Amino acid sequence: MIAPTTSIQLALDERLASRTAELFRALGDTSRVRIISVLAESEMNVSALAAAVGISESAISHHMRGLRQMRLVRARKAGRQVFYRLDDDHILDLFERGLDHVLHG
């Protein structure tokens, strides 16, 4: 449950409301939701993500740029490859709560 002061802050703080809306927009794409779902299981490179999600590597790269900008995923370089994972446990929690809402709502 969100504390009352947090709810009031969100209602009063336009910048915070705007950033939260940007977060939900970033998750408002089925490919991105599928990417988050796959990365919830393990770290992957672009080619593995493309195979798992069923879209091109260039499309994965495009989505990853947006997800990185929103700090939903982080990247790790290993030689010429870039491996992606969820940025932190908050992202997994947000994803799981959203999925739970859809399944039981």
CYANA upper distance limits for C-alpha pairs under 8 A (distance plus 0.5 A):
  2 ILE  CA      6 THR  CA      6.94
  2 ILE  CA      7 SER  CA      7.17
  3 ALA  CA      7 SER  CA      7.08
  4 PRO  CA      8 ILE  CA      6.72
  5 THR  CA      9 GLN  CA      6.50
  6 THR  CA     10 LEU  CA      6.67
  7 SER  CA     11 ALA  CA      6.83
  8 ILE  CA     12 LEU  CA      6.63
  9 GLN  CA     13 ASP  CA      6.19
 10 LEU  CA     14 GLU  CA      7.96
 10 LEU  CA     16 LEU  CA      6.72
 10 LEU  CA     17 ALA  CA      6.30
 11 ALA  CA     17 ALA  CA      7.70
 13 ASP  CA     17 ALA  CA      6.79
 14 GLU  CA     18 SER  CA      6.51
 15 ARG  CA     19 ARG  CA      6.71
 16 LEU  CA     20 THR  CA      6.64
 17 ALA  CA     21 ALA  CA      6.69
 18 SER  CA     22 GLU  CA      6.78
 19 ARG  CA     23 LEU  CA      6.81
 20 THR  CA     24 PHE  CA      6.98
 21 ALA  CA     25 ARG  CA      6.64
 22 GLU  CA     26 ALA  CA      6.65
 22 GLU  CA     70 MET  CA      8.43
 23 LEU  CA     27 LEU  CA      7.08
 23 LEU  CA     70 MET  CA      7.08
 24 PHE  CA     28 GLY  CA      6.57
 25 ARG  CA     29 ASP  CA      8.21
 26 ALA  CA     32 ARG  CA      8.06
 26 ALA  CA     66 GLY  CA      7.62
 26 ALA  CA     67 LEU  CA      7.32
 26 ALA  CA     70 MET  CA      7.90
 27 LEU  CA     32 ARG  CA      6.63
 27 LEU  CA     33 VAL  CA      6.50
 28 GLY  CA     32 ARG  CA      8.05
 28 GLY  CA     33 VAL  CA      8.01
 29 ASP  CA     33 VAL  CA      6.78
 30 THR  CA     34 ARG  CA      6.66
 31 SER  CA     35 ILE  CA      6.65
 31 SER  CA     53 VAL  CA      7.69
 32 ARG  CA     36 ILE  CA      6.67
 32 ARG  CA     63 HIS  CA      7.07
 32 ARG  CA     67 LEU  CA      8.45
 33 VAL  CA     37 SER  CA      6.66
 34 ARG  CA     38 VAL  CA      6.72
 34 ARG  CA     53 VAL  CA      6.81
 35 ILE  CA     39 LEU  CA      6.61
 35 ILE  CA     49 LEU  CA      7.56
 35 ILE  CA     53 VAL  CA      7.01
 36 ILE  CA     40 ALA  CA      6.51
 36 ILE  CA     86 LEU  CA      7.77
 36 ILE  CA     95 PHE  CA      8.07
 37 SER  CA     41 GLU  CA      7.64
 37 SER  CA     95 PHE  CA      8.24
 38 VAL  CA     42 SER  CA      7.42
 38 VAL  CA     49 LEU  CA      8.01
 38 VAL  CA     52 ALA  CA      7.76
 38 VAL  CA     53 VAL  CA      8.18
 39 LEU  CA     43 GLU  CA      6.25
 39 LEU  CA     44 MET  CA      7.44
 39 LEU  CA     84 TYR  CA      7.98
 39 LEU  CA     85 ARG  CA      6.08
 39 LEU  CA     86 LEU  CA      6.64
 40 ALA  CA     85 ARG  CA      8.15
 40 ALA  CA     86 LEU  CA      7.21
 40 ALA  CA     92 LEU  CA      6.86
 42 SER  CA     85 ARG  CA      7.39
 43 GLU  CA     83 PHE  CA      6.82
 43 GLU  CA     84 TYR  CA      5.95
 43 GLU  CA     85 ARG  CA      5.13
 43 GLU  CA     86 LEU  CA      8.33
 44 MET  CA     48 ALA  CA      6.44
 44 MET  CA     49 LEU  CA      6.61
 44 MET  CA     83 PHE  CA      5.66
 44 MET  CA     84 TYR  CA      5.92
 44 MET  CA     85 ARG  CA      7.33
 45 ASN  CA     49 LEU  CA      6.66
 45 ASN  CA     81 GLN  CA      7.26
 45 ASN  CA     82 VAL  CA      6.12
 45 ASN  CA     83 PHE  CA      4.72
 45 ASN  CA     84 TYR  CA      6.51
 46 VAL  CA     50 ALA  CA      6.54
 46 VAL  CA     57 GLU  CA      6.53
 46 VAL  CA     60 ILE  CA      6.96
 46 VAL  CA     61 SER  CA      7.36
 46 VAL  CA     82 VAL  CA      7.55
 46 VAL  CA     83 PHE  CA      7.58
 46 VAL  CA     84 TYR  CA      8.32
 47 SER  CA     51 ALA  CA      6.77
 47 SER  CA     57 GLU  CA      6.42
 48 ALA  CA     52 ALA  CA      6.60
 49 LEU  CA     53 VAL  CA      6.40
 49 LEU  CA     57 GLU  CA      8.36
 49 LEU  CA     60 ILE  CA      7.61
 50 ALA  CA     54 GLY  CA      6.02
 50 ALA  CA     55 ILE  CA      5.66
 50 ALA  CA     56 SER  CA      6.05
 50 ALA  CA     57 GLU  CA      5.80
 50 ALA  CA     60 ILE  CA      6.62
 51 ALA  CA     55 ILE  CA      7.47
 51 ALA  CA     56 SER  CA      8.49
 55 ILE  CA     59 ALA  CA      6.92
 55 ILE  CA     60 ILE  CA      7.41
 56 SER  CA     60 ILE  CA      6.81
 57 GLU  CA     61 SER  CA      6.64
 58 SER  CA     62 HIS  CA      6.70
 59 ALA  CA     63 HIS  CA      6.76
 60 ILE  CA     64 MET  CA      6.51
 61 SER  CA     65 ARG  CA      6.82
 62 HIS  CA     66 GLY  CA      7.40
 63 HIS  CA     67 LEU  CA      6.71
 64 MET  CA     68 ARG  CA      6.37
 64 MET  CA     73 VAL  CA      8.05
 65 ARG  CA     69 GLN  CA      6.69
 66 GLY  CA     70 MET  CA      6.87
 67 LEU  CA     71 ARG  CA      6.71
 67 LEU  CA     72 LEU  CA      5.72
 67 LEU  CA     73 VAL  CA      6.29
 68 ARG  CA     72 LEU  CA      6.33
 68 ARG  CA     73 VAL  CA      5.65
 68 ARG  CA     74 ARG  CA      6.51
 68 ARG  CA     75 ALA  CA      8.37
 71 ARG  CA     87 ASP  CA      6.77
 72 LEU  CA     86 LEU  CA      6.51
 72 LEU  CA     87 ASP  CA      5.75
 72 LEU  CA     88 ASP  CA      8.22
 72 LEU  CA     91 ILE  CA      6.77
 73 VAL  CA     84 TYR  CA      6.99
 73 VAL  CA     85 ARG  CA      5.99
 73 VAL  CA     86 LEU  CA      4.77
 73 VAL  CA     87 ASP  CA      4.82
 73 VAL  CA     88 ASP  CA      8.37
 74 ARG  CA     84 TYR  CA      6.18
 74 ARG  CA     85 ARG  CA      6.15
 74 ARG  CA     86 LEU  CA      6.68
 74 ARG  CA     87 ASP  CA      5.56
 75 ALA  CA     82 VAL  CA      6.76
 75 ALA  CA     83 PHE  CA      6.05
 75 ALA  CA     84 TYR  CA      5.09
 75 ALA  CA     85 ARG  CA      7.18
 76 ARG  CA     82 VAL  CA      6.05
 76 ARG  CA     83 PHE  CA      5.59
 76 ARG  CA     84 TYR  CA      6.88
 77 LYS  CA     81 GLN  CA      6.30
 77 LYS  CA     82 VAL  CA      4.94
 77 LYS  CA     83 PHE  CA      6.71
 78 ALA  CA     82 VAL  CA      6.66
 78 ALA  CA     83 PHE  CA      7.89
 86 LEU  CA     91 ILE  CA      7.10
 86 LEU  CA     92 LEU  CA      7.78
 87 ASP  CA     91 ILE  CA      7.33
 88 ASP  CA     92 LEU  CA      7.73
 89 ASP  CA     93 ASP  CA      6.66
 90 HIS  CA     94 LEU  CA      6.55
 91 ILE  CA     95 PHE  CA      6.63
 92 LEU  CA     96 GLU  CA      6.54
 93 ASP  CA     97 ARG  CA      6.53
 94 LEU  CA     98 GLY  CA      6.65
 95 PHE  CA     99 LEU  CA      6.65
 96 GLU  CA    100 ASP  CA      6.49
 97 ARG  CA    101 HIS  CA      6.59
 98 GLY  CA    102 VAL  CA      6.83
 99 LEU  CA    103 LEU  CA      6.63
100 ASP  CA    104 HIS  CA      6.44
100 ASP  CA    105 GLY  CA      8.25
101 HIS  CA    105 GLY  CA      5.53
